[in-house]
Amino acid sequence: MRDSLRLVIVLGLIATISGGVLAYVHQNMSPIIEENRAAAMAEAILEVMPKAVSYEVITAFTGGSALADATSSGSVADATSGSTEDGTSASTDGTSASTATDSTSASTDGTSAATDGTTASTDGATAATDGASASTDGTSASTVTDGTSASTDGTSAATDGTTASTDSATAATDGTSASTDGTSASTATDGTSASTDGTSGSSVVVDVVTKYRGLDADGNTVGIAFAVDGNGFGGNIRMMVGLDPVTRKLTKVKVLDHLETPGLGARITEQAFLHQFENKSLDDAFTAKNDVDAITGATVSSQAVAATIKAALSEVEADLRAGGIW
Amino acid sequence: MKSLRKEFLKGLWDEHPTFRLLIGMCPTLAVTTAASNGLAMGLATTFVLVCSSVIISLMKDLIPKKVRIPCYIIIVATFVTIADMVLAAYFPDLHKVLGLFIPLIVVNCIILGRAEAYASKMPVFHSFIDALGMGVGIIWGLTFLGIVREFLGMGSVFGMQILPETATSWVIFILPPGAFFTLGIVVGLMNQINYVLERRKRERTTGSVTAGQAVQG
């Protein structure tokens, strides 16, 4: 009895001490790890869009994840958390986007523009085309300065426009109301349905995590980037893909995370492989061993990268065209 | 002092953990696709090996015999997790390359083997030297395998291209079978060298003996 008690005590003691040590190390290391991750992400976003000097997260299509990404983009000097509307609500309300450049309000609420989520369930197809013009208007004038809030909208689009703009104006100043509005915006189903449409065409299952819009010094959109998850040989491959919406060509692809075999599939991270995607047309087939050179000994990984990019491209394009950003 | 030197040197050749004792084969075969991977894995393993050996040696009187293995595992796992987090925090690129294999150090036979066979019986400083010797052995072993495989498989060493791009590289050497080929040849070579050394030594000693016998005869 005393023996076994001693066993338990010693084992418990060692486990407790180890736990304490690990908790201490984790507490010290996790902020650095997070920082590294955010820095790597911000660096990757700008790297895949060579023309861009800053970027903003494209929200309202990705729903809940938008909030977390908006906070992480705070490290970028020009942390504009731009949020755009989906086509349906744009046609109803006429609001398209409102941007808050005040860094504090940008970090507390990811999405500042809000619209009536219930009205979003109107005719999707026509609304999407309507919304395209409406929200382009909105985006071009959506940069807000000095923490004061303002919001612009395509007033010509709808009679309801004025009320909608006051709504989002209060949303930008008031942190709490902004966050509630943001949630209602994320429930709008337009973006989700667009992405399901995009994937249904191909057999590859991809998950576009976040989309970014690259801005030049004058605030013009000069590129689009998105982070995407796809299935590789050993597990998930997360990539950052940059493209030029005007020329319809990829600018750069970067592998952020992967679990491929070291020395073989892991070579998808090397420039020798990724270089071939630069300036590749969005309309190409993206088939390994055909228009994409596969890595010797890692055909599956190479194909996974190509197929993931292809599937994600159609999804992102459908999605962004519906939102009028493209 | 002489015994300490012997403790250190035995890990480098006579009791080389991977090439002579043939333990810890999993990371040896899996991560040595490139020289830098082998080196990094060797360093991480050495860190865990040295730290856990010292702690286990310090606690050897406290740990009851019946639960010694769970205790060792907890201690080893703690250091592995620390190494994992520190690598992720300060060397994110390296951590990305080694990824999966870092947590696997917990079940590396070398570490548990040294804890069981040496650190649990010997004084702290001896354990430290022994672990350090074994660690250096692992480092050179994995790096050497990595250099050979990377050179034959990709024509480069530590990422630097040595053979011209046009030269056909034997990709099989960075594939899993190549790990077995390389390891087998290296182990065979080491055995051969030891055999030759042994025979020379024996010839020298027995040579004088037979000479003496001849005189007697």
Interface residues (C-beta under 8 A of the other chain):
Chain A: D3 R6 L7 V10 L11 I14 A15 S18 V21 L22 V25 H26 M29 S30 I32 I33 N36 R37 A40 D257 L259 T261 P262 G263 L264 A266 T296 G297
Chain B: A30 V31 T33 A34 N37 M59 L62 I63 P64 K66 V67 P70 C71 I74 I75 A77 T78 T81 I82 M85 V86 A88 A89 Y90 P92 K96 V97 L98 G99 L100 F101 E150 G153 V171 I174 L175
